[in-house]
Amino acid sequence: MMTDNRGNPSFQLLLETTERLIRQKGCRSTTMQDIMQETGLSKGAIYYYVKSKEELFGVLLHDKLVQMDARFMEAARQSKGLEDPLSIIAQGQRGGHHEGEVVNRVLIYLLGQKDKPGIAELLDRFHEAWLRTAAQWIEIGQRSGVIPADMPARKTAELFTLLSYGMRMRNMMAGDPEEVLFTDRDFLEFMRTTLQGERNG
């Protein structure tokens, strides 16, 4: 995977354009030619950052995780409870026109490409980054005293990761975001109940 290029104007243009094209056309129909045309970047300029469309999508996944982490950290700094930080996570699961749409689309697309060289490794890296970040969120809650200190952070992060994947899949299958059976509020309440269960029990 490429090095961190956040703050580089060409890189930001590349990510923003790719995200917009995915929203408009979907992952399969978005081509490198489309991206070159929309950004004005040459093939060489794009391939300086990534080796393929799939790797670009993987970079976009990682960038969305970094953005969610930044919003979570800000919410955690400004809040004394779980509500606001958990709301950030819950919003990130949604499809439709919500924050999670591009992440959901890219994950589903890459899972369908898993047999291609390098894709399984790309997905493994994203999964590990998500687990590591989720475990850090739990540890922050433990240090703040809103999550029991004896709750295993990594194991709990794995539980929420599995739930997150399932929710993303279900929301993509639903088609209409207003028809999802498992909403942001459901996800938030499940996380809060689980994280504070020992305390409230």
C-alpha positions, 0 to 999 in steps of 0.5 A: 500500500502507498504511503500517507499522502493526505494533504497532497492536493493531487492525491485529495483530488484523486480520492474525492473524484473517485468517491464521486464517480463511485456514487454516480456510476458504482465501482464496476462501471468506474474506470481509470479512464473516467478518473483520469478524465475527471481529475485531469491527472495523467495515467503516470500521475495516478499510477504514482500513487496506486497500481490499479483501480482496486488499490485506489479503492482500497486507499479510499477505504482506508481514508474513510476509516481515517476520517471516521476515526478523526470524527470519533476522536473529536466527539470523544473529546467533547462528550462525557458519555458514549452517545456522540462517539457511538453515533459517529460509528453508527452513521458510518454503517449506513448506505444510501446517501449517508456516510457509509455508502461508498465504503459499503459499495467498495467493500462489496465490490472488492469482496467480489474481486477477491480472487484477483492478485493482491485483493485478498491482502488489501482486504486483510489490511483494511480489516486489521486497520478497522479492528485496531481502530475499533479496539482503540476506541474501546480503550478510550472509553475505558480510560474515560470510565464509560466502558468497563475496564475489564472488557477485552478491547480486541475481542469486543472490537472483533464482535462489532466488526462482524456486526458492522460487516453484516449491517453493511451487507444488509443495507446494501441488499435493501436498496432503499435506505429507508427500508433497512431493518437495522438502523443507526439507532439499532446499531447504537443501542446494541453497542451501548448495551453491550459496552455498558452491560456489565455496569448496568446488569 
